[in-house]
Amino acid sequence: MPYRLKSPLVTPLASFADLDAALARSAISPIVIFKHSSTCGLSAMAAAEVADMLEGSDIDADVYVVDVHAGRPVSNAIADRLHVRHESPQALIVQHGVVRWHKSHAAIRASAIARALEHLARAAPST
């Protein structure tokens, strides 16, 4: 059975309103969007990496997940609005409504996501 990403730290993106809210949130702090297929073994491995990231580090980002089958319209809207070719599995880091980092398939690693978030935090202007 494929791995399902279930965590109170992950917010599902099930509607356009959910996506709008997530993108609005990216104006405050970076967000992570994970596009997941519940029927793909590689996606299960990527979901495990995202779960490891959530458990293994104190990240300063909200994490969202969209099931690319059940949420096809939202998944397509992510690709259209963020100008990133759809892939699954896919992880994106969005800041101010712009994709700052993305990886797909086996390149989705907990350490890579954490490093990308740390890089964005260091690059942010001091307030």
VOGU-302918 format. One line per 5 residues: their letters; for each residue x negated, z, y negated of N, C-alpha, C. Coordinates in nm, 2 decimals, m for minus. Atoms other than C-alpha are relative to their C-alpha. Layout:
a) X/Z/Y/X/Z/Y/X/Z/Y | ...
This chain:
mpyrl) m0.08/0.00/0.12/0.00/0.00/0.00/m0.09/0.00/m0.12 | 0.08/0.01/0.12/m0.14/m0.09/m0.34/0.00/0.13/m0.08 | 0.02/m0.12/0.08/m0.26/0.19/m0.57/0.09/m0.01/m0.12 | m0.08/0.00/0.12/m0.01/0.28/m0.84/m0.05/0.10/m0.09 | 0.06/m0.09/0.10/m0.14/0.43/m1.16/0.11/0.09/m0.05
ksplv) m0.10/m0.10/0.05/0.07/0.74/m1.22/m0.08/0.12/m0.06 | 0.06/m0.11/0.07/m0.04/0.99/m1.47/0.08/0.03/m0.12 | m0.07/m0.03/0.12/0.12/1.18/m1.75/m0.08/m0.05/m0.12 | 0.08/0.05/0.11/m0.16/1.04/m1.96/0.02/m0.15/m0.03 | m0.02/0.14/0.01/m0.04/0.68/m1.91/0.15/m0.03/m0.04
tplas) m0.13/0.04/0.05/0.26/0.53/m2.10/0.03/m0.14/0.05 | m0.04/0.14/m0.04/0.44/0.24/m1.94/0.05/m0.08/m0.12 | m0.05/0.10/0.10/0.50/m0.07/m2.15/0.11/m0.08/0.07 | m0.10/0.07/m0.07/0.84/m0.18/m2.03/0.09/m0.09/m0.08 | m0.08/0.08/0.09/0.99/m0.34/m2.34/m0.08/m0.04/m0.12
fadld) 0.07/0.04/0.13/0.90/m0.52/m2.66/m0.01/0.11/m0.09 | 0.01/m0.12/0.09/0.98/m0.20/m2.85/m0.12/0.09/0.04 | 0.11/m0.07/m0.05/0.73/m0.02/m2.63/m0.13/m0.06/m0.05 | 0.12/0.07/0.05/0.47/m0.28/m2.71/m0.02/0.01/m0.15 | 0.00/m0.01/0.15/0.55/m0.27/m3.08/m0.06/0.14/m0.04
aalar) 0.04/m0.14/0.03/0.50/0.11/m3.08/m0.15/0.02/0.04 | 0.14/m0.01/m0.04/0.17/0.08/m2.89/m0.09/m0.07/m0.10 | 0.09/0.07/0.10/0.03/m0.18/m3.13/0.00/0.08/m0.13 | 0.00/m0.08/0.12/0.14/0.04/m3.42/m0.09/0.12/0.01 | 0.09/m0.11/m0.03/m0.04/0.33/m3.26/m0.15/m0.04/m0.02
saisp) 0.14/0.04/0.01/m0.36/0.12/m3.25/m0.05/0.00/m0.14 | 0.04/m0.01/0.14/m0.37/0.14/m3.63/m0.06/0.14/m0.03 | 0.04/m0.13/0.01/m0.43/0.51/m3.59/m0.13/0.03/0.08 | 0.11/m0.01/m0.09/m0.67/0.51/m3.30/0.00/m0.11/0.11 | 0.00/0.11/m0.10/m0.78/0.26/m3.03/0.09/0.04/0.11
ivifk) m0.08/m0.02/m0.12/m0.55/0.21/m2.74/m0.06/m0.08/0.11 | 0.03/0.08/m0.11/m0.61/0.09/m2.39/0.12/m0.05/0.07 | m0.11/0.06/m0.08/m0.37/m0.15/m2.22/m0.05/m0.05/0.13 | 0.04/0.04/m0.13/m0.40/m0.20/m1.85/0.12/m0.09/0.06 | m0.09/0.09/m0.06/m0.22/m0.50/m1.70/m0.02/0.00/0.15
hsstc) 0.01/m0.03/m0.14/m0.15/m0.43/m1.34/0.10/m0.07/0.09 | m0.09/0.06/m0.10/m0.01/m0.61/m1.04/0.01/0.10/0.12 | m0.02/m0.09/m0.12/0.14/m0.38/m0.77/m0.02/m0.07/0.13 | 0.01/0.07/m0.13/0.09/m0.65/m0.51/m0.14/m0.05/0.02 | 0.13/0.05/m0.01/m0.28/m0.71/m0.56/m0.10/0.11/0.03
glsam) 0.10/m0.10/m0.03/m0.56/m0.52/m0.39/m0.11/0.02/m0.10 | 0.10/m0.01/0.11/m0.81/m0.60/m0.67/0.06/0.08/m0.11 | m0.07/m0.08/0.11/m0.56/m0.46/m0.92/0.01/0.15/0.04 | 0.00/m0.14/m0.05/m0.54/m0.14/m0.70/m0.13/0.06/m0.03 | 0.13/m0.05/0.02/m0.91/m0.10/m0.73/m0.02/0.02/m0.15
aaaev) 0.01/m0.02/0.15/m0.90/m0.15/m1.11/0.09/0.12/m0.05 | m0.09/m0.11/0.03/m0.61/0.10/m1.13/m0.07/0.13/0.03 | 0.08/m0.12/m0.04/m0.83/0.35/m0.95/m0.11/0.03/m0.10 | 0.11/m0.02/0.10/m1.11/0.29/m1.21/0.07/0.06/m0.13 | m0.07/m0.05/0.11/m0.86/0.35/m1.49/0.04/0.15/0.02
admle) m0.03/m0.14/m0.03/m0.75/0.67/m1.32/m0.12/0.09/m0.01 | 0.13/m0.07/0.01/m1.11/0.78/m1.28/m0.04/0.02/m0.15 | 0.03/m0.02/0.14/m1.16/0.72/m1.65/0.08/0.11/m0.06 | m0.08/m0.11/0.06/m0.87/0.94/m1.74/m0.04/0.14/0.05 | 0.04/m0.13/m0.05/m0.99/1.22/m1.51/m0.14/0.04/m0.03
gsdid) 0.14/m0.02/0.01/m1.36/1.18/m1.58/m0.05/0.02/m0.14 | 0.06/m0.01/0.14/m1.39/1.18/m1.96/0.11/0.04/m0.09 | m0.09/m0.04/0.11/m1.23/1.31/m2.27/0.01/m0.12/m0.10 | m0.01/0.11/0.08/m1.12/0.98/m2.42/0.09/0.02/m0.12 | m0.08/m0.01/0.12/m0.98/0.95/m2.77/0.08/m0.14/m0.01
advyv) m0.08/0.12/0.00/m0.73/0.67/m2.69/0.13/0.02/0.08 | m0.12/0.00/m0.08/m0.37/0.63/m2.57/m0.02/m0.11/0.10 | 0.01/0.09/m0.11/m0.35/0.45/m2.24/0.14/m0.05/0.04 | m0.13/0.06/m0.03/m0.06/0.21/m2.16/m0.02/m0.09/0.12 | 0.00/0.08/m0.12/0.02/0.02/m1.84/0.12/m0.09/0.00
vdvha) m0.11/0.09/m0.02/0.23/m0.29/m1.78/m0.01/m0.06/0.13 | m0.01/0.06/m0.13/0.34/m0.41/m1.44/0.02/m0.15/m0.03 | m0.01/0.14/0.04/0.28/m0.79/m1.47/0.12/m0.07/0.07 | m0.11/0.06/m0.07/0.56/m0.86/m1.22/0.13/0.05/m0.06 | m0.13/m0.06/0.06/0.84/m0.62/m1.34/0.01/m0.02/m0.15
grpvs) 0.00/0.01/0.15/0.73/m0.66/m1.70/m0.06/m0.13/m0.05 | 0.06/0.13/0.03/0.65/m1.03/m1.71/0.02/m0.03/m0.15 | m0.01/0.03/0.14/0.80/m1.08/m2.06/m0.10/0.08/m0.09 | 0.09/m0.08/0.08/0.60/m0.79/m2.20/m0.15/m0.04/0.02 | 0.14/0.05/m0.03/0.28/m0.91/m2.02/m0.03/m0.13/m0.07
naiad) 0.02/0.12/0.07/0.33/m1.25/m2.17/m0.02/0.02/m0.15 | 0.00/m0.03/0.14/0.39/m1.10/m2.51/m0.14/0.05/m0.04 | 0.13/m0.06/0.03/0.06/m0.91/m2.49/m0.10/m0.12/m0.02 | 0.09/0.12/0.01/m0.13/m1.24/m2.42/0.03/m0.08/m0.13 | m0.04/0.08/0.12/0.06/m1.42/m2.70/m0.04/0.07/m0.13
rlhvr) 0.02/m0.07/0.13/0.04/m1.15/m2.97/m0.15/0.03/m0.02 | 0.14/m0.04/0.02/m0.32/m1.05/m2.90/m0.10/m0.12/0.02 | 0.08/0.12/m0.02/m0.45/m1.40/m2.83/m0.11/0.01/0.10 | 0.09/m0.01/m0.11/m0.61/m1.32/m2.50/0.07/m0.06/0.12 | m0.05/0.07/m0.12/m0.56/m1.53/m2.19/0.05/0.11/0.10
hespq) m0.06/m0.09/m0.10/m0.34/m1.35/m1.93/m0.09/0.00/0.12 | 0.06/m0.02/m0.13/m0.53/m1.21/m1.63/0.05/0.13/0.06 | m0.05/m0.12/m0.06/m0.44/m0.95/m1.38/m0.09/0.02/0.12 | m0.01/m0.11/0.10/m0.57/m0.70/m1.35/m0.09/m0.03/m0.12 | 0.06/0.02/0.13/m0.68/m0.68/m1.71/0.00/0.13/m0.08
alivq) 0.00/m0.11/0.09/m0.79/m0.40/m1.94/m0.04/m0.05/m0.14 | 0.03/0.03/0.14/m0.79/m0.43/m2.32/m0.01/0.12/m0.08 | 0.00/m0.11/0.10/m0.89/m0.20/m2.59/0.03/m0.07/m0.13 | m0.05/0.06/0.12/m0.70/m0.27/m2.91/m0.01/0.10/m0.11 | 0.01/m0.09/0.12/m0.77/m0.13/m3.25/0.05/m0.08/m0.12
hgvvr) m0.06/0.07/0.11/m0.57/m0.22/m3.56/0.06/m0.13/0.04 | m0.07/0.12/m0.05/m0.38/m0.47/m3.36/m0.08/m0.12/0.05 | 0.09/0.10/m0.04/m0.69/m0.66/m3.26/m0.07/0.04/0.13 | 0.07/m0.03/m0.12/m0.85/m0.68/m2.92/m0.15/0.01/m0.03 | 0.14/m0.03/0.02/m1.20/m0.52/m2.95/m0.08/m0.02/0.12
whksh) 0.07/0.00/m0.13/m1.29/m0.53/m2.58/0.10/m0.04/0.10 | m0.09/0.02/m0.12/m1.14/m0.67/m2.26/m0.08/m0.05/0.12 | 0.06/0.04/m0.13/m1.23/m0.72/m1.90/0.11/m0.02/0.10 | m0.10/0.03/m0.10/m1.06/m0.84/m1.60/m0.06/0.01/0.14 | 0.04/0.00/m0.14/m1.07/m0.82/m1.22/m0.11/0.11/0.03
aaira) 0.10/m0.10/m0.04/m1.38/m0.64/m1.08/m0.08/0.05/m0.11 | 0.07/m0.05/0.11/m1.53/m0.60/m1.42/0.06/0.13/m0.07 | m0.07/m0.12/0.06/m1.28/m0.32/m1.50/m0.06/0.12/0.07 | 0.07/m0.12/m0.05/m1.49/0.00/m1.46/0.03/0.11/m0.09 | m0.02/m0.12/0.08/m1.42/0.35/m1.58/m0.11/0.01/m0.10
saiar) 0.11/m0.02/0.09/m1.77/0.37/m1.73/0.00/m0.11/m0.11 | 0.00/0.11/0.10/m1.73/0.03/m1.91/0.10/0.03/m0.11 | m0.11/m0.04/0.10/m1.40/0.14/m2.07/m0.05/0.11/m0.09 | 0.05/m0.11/0.08/m1.55/0.47/m2.18/m0.11/m0.04/m0.10 | 0.11/0.05/0.09/m1.86/0.30/m2.32/0.06/m0.08/m0.12
alehl) m0.06/0.08/0.11/m1.65/0.06/m2.52/0.07/0.08/m0.10 | m0.07/m0.09/0.09/m1.44/0.34/m2.66/m0.10/0.08/m0.08 | 0.10/m0.08/0.07/m1.75/0.54/m2.75/m0.07/m0.09/m0.11 | 0.06/0.09/0.09/m1.90/0.23/m2.92/0.10/m0.02/m0.13 | m0.09/0.01/0.11/m1.58/0.19/m3.13/0.00/0.13/m0.09
araap) 0.00/m0.13/0.08/m1.59/0.56/m3.23/m0.12/0.01/m0.08 | 0.12/0.00/0.08/m1.95/0.53/m3.34/0.01/m0.10/m0.12 | m0.01/0.10/0.10/m1.87/0.22/m3.54/0.10/0.03/m0.11 | m0.11/m0.04/0.10/m1.57/0.38/m3.72/m0.06/0.06/m0.12 | 0.05/m0.06/0.12/m1.63/0.47/m4.08/0.04/0.15/0.00
st) m0.03/m0.14/0.01/m1.65/0.84/m4.15/0.10/0.02/m0.11 | m0.11/m0.03/0.10/m1.36/1.00/m4.34/m0.03/0.13/m0.06
